[in-house]
């Protein structure tokens, strides 16, 4: 099963979803990308994922256009901007989903930032786990 998760910068939300999907089943082919990729994965995202035992420190932002010709079982946007800007894929996309999450990058203040990153991480984990159990796992 091949899955692409897309957000604006591919530096927080899509990377966390990517990490969780891999942790649910390492036989999934999971990719993540951004419509306007950042230069790096946010260190706060790396840190909060490590708290869950998931290492995304080797991930790096990619542009969604890199995958435009590929086929996917799922293409999932995790923010409204990515949903609006998501390109039409030349390959076959069997399921296209929009699962929006607030952007933890927008939080301010050191304690507030990490609190928001953890909240968003936990929301992503819960919703992607439910998607995996309800839809993806049954197709494997």
N, C-alpha and C positions, 0 to 999 in steps of 0.2 A: 504494500500500500504506500502510495507516494502522496505526501502532504506538503503544501506550501503555506506558511503563515506570513502575512504582510501587515506592516504598520508604516507610519510615516518615515521614521529614521532608522528602523531596524536596530535600535540601540537598547531598548528596554522590553516592552511588552511582547513583541514577536519573538525576541530571543528567549524570554522566560517561557513562553508557550512552547517553543522549539525544544527547550530543555526538558520540560515536563512530558511532552509527547515521547521523546526518546526514553525517558525514565519509565514510562508505562509499558513500553515494548520496544526493545532495541532492534527489532526486525523491521520497524517502520522506516521508510525513507522520508526523513523530515528535513525541510529546508525553511529558511526564513529570509525575507528581503524587505526592502523599503522603497517607497515611491520617491523619497528624497533622502537617501541614506546618510547617516552621520559618519564621522571619521572613525568612531570606535564604539564598542559596547560600553555602556555606562558602568563604571566601577561599582556603583550602588546596586545595580541589577546583578552583577557577578556576586557581590557579597551576600545579598539576600537569598540567592539561589544556593550558595554554599551552605547556608543555614539549613537548607532542606537536603543537603547531601548531593546536590547536582552542580557539576562544574561546567560553566559556560565560558570560562576564561579564554578558551581557544577559539571562540566564535568571533566573527567579524561582520560588520554590515556589508550587505550586497544590494545592488539595484535590482528591482523587480524585472527590469528589461532583460536581465541575464537569463531569466527563465521563460521568456515570452513564447518560445517555440516548443516548450515541454508540455507533456500531458500530466495531469494530476488527478488523483481520486478526490482530493479536497483542496480547495483554495479558500483560506480563511483570513478575512481582514479583521484586525483587532482594534481599529480606530476609525472614526467617521471619515477623516481626510483620506486615508488609504482606500476606504470603500468607494468614495467619490472619484478618486484618481486611478483606481485599479484598471490596468489595461485589459483589453480583450486578448486572450491567449490564442495563439495559432494552434496549439495542441488541444486535445480533448480535456475538458474539466468536467468531471462527473458530478461534483457537488461544490457549490459556491456558497459559503456561509459568511455572515457578518456577526461577529461577537465583540462588540465595542467595550473597551476598558478605558478609564481615565488615564491620563498621562502622568506618571509619577515624576517625570522630569520637571513638571511645572510646580512642584512643591518647593517651599523655601524654608530656610532655617534648618540647621543640622539635625536636630531631633525630629522635626516635622518631616524632613526628607526621608529619613529611614523608616519612619512610621508609615508614610504613604507608600513607599516601595514595598514594604511587607504586606500592607493591606491589598495592594494591587496584585502582588505575587500570589497571595492566598485566594483572591477572586479568580485569577487565571487558573490556578491549580484546580479549584473546585469545578469551574465550568468546563475545562478541558478534560478533566477526569470523567465528568458526566457524559460529555460527548463521546469519549473513548468507550466507556461502558455501554452506552445506549446504541451507538451506531458503528463505530470503527471495529471494535472487538468482534462483533457479530459477522463482519465481512471477512475476517481473517481465516 
